[in-house]
């Protein structure tokens, strides 16, 4: 197909290679839990490639999906303190990115589309977990501009 486009004199900007790549990482897999993340990279000819995450968390004995609430069975109001931890972790991650770029002036919280403390709970659906921690995965555009790429943070449970 590409050869025929080149033969027809199509400009190089039209003749492109699309791609789809998926990788997975096992956070934990044992007799109790399975927790993993798929990272998908794709280029469909837009302004830039994109990346997104899909996570899967299961109880190995029942096969049922594990929700964030399930990770805090003794605390029905778990989300408020968890959200505060995520907010701090995102702030620290963006501070590190800015520092690498030589920018120590910009407040990283100003770069977010919305204050983490005000986001709905479903924004935090992409996570994996271990015994004492949870990792949250935010694709480009989920909480910040594409230029910051994916944001992955790890917080204590």
Buried (B, 14 or more C-beta within 10 A) or exposed (E): EEEEBEEEEEEEEEBEEEEEEEEEEEBBEEEEBBBBBBBBBBBEEEEEBBBBBBBBBBEBEEEEEBEBEEBBEEEEEBBEEBBEBBBEBBBEBBBEBBEEEEEEEEEBBEBBEEEBEEBEEEBBEBBBBEEEEBBBBBBBEBBBEEEBEBBBBBBEE
